[in-house]
Amino acid sequence: MSEIKVEKPSQEKLKELKVESWSPWECAPETFDWEYPCDESAYVLEGKVRVTTPTGEVEINKGDLVHFPKGLKCTWNVIEKIRKVYTFDK
């Protein structure tokens, strides 16, 4: 299974992905377990989170474009209130 991928996208890439049309989601600081039912891409508008997977830990911050693979089981530790937009990859 592939792991979480994080990148700092250009404005052109965000336009190309049509990020402005993605669904919004936000969460106050908390810790919870999650499993991804399908591939998801997310763009972080604000906040900071640490996602722990069986193979390590990834820190995600404002401005990050993140890909979560289908079937990934992880624990989210929201450090600063997070606001993101997301889409399920086809």
C-alpha positions as CSV (number, residue, x, y, z in Angstrom):
1,M,0.0,0.0,0.0
2,S,1.3,3.4,-0.9
3,E,1.7,6.0,1.8
4,I,0.6,9.6,2.3
5,K,2.1,12.0,-0.2
6,V,2.5,15.7,0.6
7,E,3.5,18.5,-1.7
8,K,3.5,22.3,-1.9
9,P,1.4,23.0,-5.1
10,S,1.7,26.0,-7.4
11,Q,-1.3,28.2,-8.0
12,E,-1.5,26.8,-11.5
13,K,-1.7,23.2,-10.1
14,L,-4.5,24.2,-7.7
15,K,-6.4,25.8,-10.6
16,E,-5.8,22.7,-12.8
17,L,-7.2,20.4,-10.0
18,K,-10.2,22.8,-9.5
19,V,-9.5,22.9,-5.7
20,E,-12.1,25.7,-5.4
21,S,-14.9,23.2,-6.1
22,W,-13.8,20.6,-3.5
23,S,-15.8,20.0,-0.4
24,P,-14.9,21.8,2.8
25,W,-14.0,20.2,6.2
26,E,-12.8,21.5,9.5
27,C,-11.9,20.1,12.8
28,A,-10.9,21.6,16.2
29,P,-7.9,20.1,18.0
30,E,-8.5,16.5,18.9
31,T,-7.2,13.0,18.2
32,F,-9.1,10.3,16.3
33,D,-8.6,7.1,14.3
34,W,-9.5,7.1,10.6
35,E,-9.5,4.7,7.7
36,Y,-9.8,6.0,4.1
37,P,-12.6,4.2,2.1
38,C,-11.1,5.5,-1.1
39,D,-8.3,7.6,-2.4
40,E,-8.6,11.2,-1.2
41,S,-6.8,14.4,-2.2
42,A,-6.9,17.4,0.2
43,Y,-5.6,20.9,0.3
44,V,-5.0,22.5,3.7
45,L,-6.3,26.1,4.0
46,E,-5.2,26.5,7.7
47,G,-4.0,24.5,10.7
48,K,-1.6,21.8,11.5
49,V,-2.0,18.0,12.0
50,R,0.2,15.0,12.6
51,V,-1.0,11.8,10.9
52,T,0.4,8.6,12.3
53,T,0.4,5.5,10.1
54,P,1.8,2.0,10.7
55,T,5.0,3.1,9.0
56,G,5.5,6.5,10.6
57,E,4.3,10.0,11.1
58,V,3.6,12.8,8.6
59,E,3.1,16.5,9.6
60,I,0.6,18.4,7.4
61,N,0.4,22.2,7.4
62,K,-1.3,25.1,5.7
63,G,-0.6,25.1,2.0
64,D,0.0,21.4,1.7
65,L,-1.7,19.3,-1.0
66,V,-2.0,15.8,0.4
67,H,-2.9,12.4,-1.1
68,F,-4.3,9.7,1.2
69,P,-4.4,6.2,-0.4
70,K,-7.5,4.0,-0.2
71,G,-7.4,1.6,2.8
72,L,-4.9,3.7,4.8
73,K,-5.5,3.3,8.6
74,C,-4.2,6.1,10.6
75,T,-4.5,8.3,13.7
76,W,-5.1,12.1,13.2
77,N,-3.7,14.4,15.9
78,V,-5.1,17.9,15.1
79,I,-2.7,20.3,16.8
80,E,-4.1,23.6,15.4
81,K,-7.7,23.8,14.1
82,I,-7.6,22.5,10.6
83,R,-9.6,23.7,7.6
84,K,-9.2,21.8,4.3
85,V,-11.0,21.1,1.1
86,Y,-11.0,17.6,-0.3
87,T,-12.1,15.3,-3.1
88,F,-12.3,11.6,-3.6
89,D,-10.2,10.6,-6.5
90,K,-11.8,8.7,-9.4
